[in-house]
Amino acid sequence: MSDLGDQKKSIVQQLKEIPAMVLAIEKRSHAGFALVAGQILDTTLEEVLVNHMPGLNKDMRKRLFSGFGPLATFSSRIHIAEALGLIDKTFAKELHKMRVIRNMFAHSMRTLHFEDEKVLELLAKLSEPSNGRLPQKHFVEAVAEAVKALTPLMKTEE
């Protein structure tokens, strides 16, 4: 009988922990949200750069954009895009702000969420105001606007 009582207590305890577990999962999804949105922006910027390198072949692209290549980081891609005149200084600063937010989620030793004070401070620095939107929606919409601004810079095959 004692085993059954212990099992019931264990189940009750597990049930009590469900709200905390759901919150933890939700917070982890914030990181995934930030990382995916940031990666979309990073990849779009890489494609813009690649499209402005007419002599680039597959091997050279790999050496430049992966591993320890000079354009392997989001930061270096922003800098070179600005140096080449593909984006202006204001837009480069905006991309860096989004990069910093993405990196906060990617490199945090604890579970972050968009309502964290430091994340909210960074979101407030974005040029697009939040207008009462949820912080994660604010971030994703800012990223979407940046991708939209970069897309015309990609040359199309004729």
N, C-alpha and C positions, 0 to 999 in steps of 0.2 A: 504494500500500500504506500509505503514511503517513496518508492521509485516513481509511482504514478503522481504523487504530490509534487515531487521534485521536477518531473517533466512538465506539469502544469505551470509551475512557477517559472520554469525556463521559457516556456511558450509565451506566458504573459510578459516576461521581461523582454523577449524578442519583439513582441507586438508593440511594447512601449518605445522601442528603439526605432521603429519604422519611420516616424516623422523626421528624426535626425538623419536617417539613412537617405530618405528622399531628398532632403535639403542638401546633403553632401553630393548626391548624384546631380542635382540641379546645378550646384555650384561648379562641379566638374564640367558640366556641359557649357558653362560660360567660357571656360578655357578653350574648349573645342570650337566654339562659336568664334572666338577671337582669332584662334589659329587658322581656321579655314578661311575666314574673311581676309586676314592678313596675307595668307598664301595666294589667294586669288589676285590680290593687288600686286604682290611681288612677282608672280608669274606674268601678269599683264605687262608690268614694266620690263621684265626680261624680254618679252616678245617685241615690245616697242624697240628696244635696243638692238635685238637681233635683226629686225627689219630695216635698221639703218646701218647695217654692216654688210655691204654687198659682197665682199670677198670672203665672208665667213663660211667655212665648211663644217661638217659634223664634228670632226676632230678638234678643230679650233674652238668651236662652241663649247665643247666639253671642257677643254683646258681653261677657257675664260670664265665659264659660268658655274662650274661645279668644284667640289673639293676645296682646295686652297687657292683657286683661281682668283684673279684680281676683281672679277665681277660676281663672285659667288655669294655675296651677302646683299641683302636688301639695301642696306646703307650705301654700299659702294655703287649699286645700280642707280640709286637716287642721285648720288654725287655726279656720276658720269653723265646721266641724262641732263642734269643741269649744266654741266660743263660743255656739253655738245649743243646747248641751246634748245633742246627738245622740250624742256619745261623751265618755267621761270623760278626765281628764288622763292617767291611766295608759295607756289605749289610744292616746291621741294621741301620747304619747312612743314607744310601740311602733311606731306607723305612721311616725313620723319616723325611727326607726332603720332601718326597711326602706327608706324613701325615700333615706336616706344611702347605703345599700348599693347601691341601684339607680343612684344618681347617680355613685357611684365608677366603676361599669362604663361608664356613659353618657359620662362626661367625661374618662376617663383617656387620656393621650397614649400609653400603652403597653398592650399586651395584658394584661389582668388575668385571673385565674382564682380560683375560690373557695378555693384553698389558699394564696393570698397572705396574708402575715402580717397586713396591715391589714384585709383582708376577714374573716379569722378572728377578729380582735379585735372587730370590729363584730358578727359573728354570735354571739359569746360574750355580748354584751350583750342579746341578745333574751331575752325572759322565758321562752320555751319552750327548755328545754335540748336540746342536740344528741343526747344519748343514743347517741353513737357513730355517728350517721348521717353519710353523706357531706355535706360543707358545702352543696353545691347543693341537696340534698334537704332539709336543715334549713331553708334559706331558703324554698324553695317550699312546704314544709309550714307554715311560719310565715305566709306570705302566704295560703295556703289557709284557715288558721284565722281570719285577719283578715277575709277575704272572707266566710267563713261567719258571723262575728259581725256584719258590716255588712248582710248580706242581709235580715234581718228588719226593718231600718230603712227598707226600700223599701216604700212604700205600693203595694198592689195595686188594680187596677181592680175595682170591684164591679159 
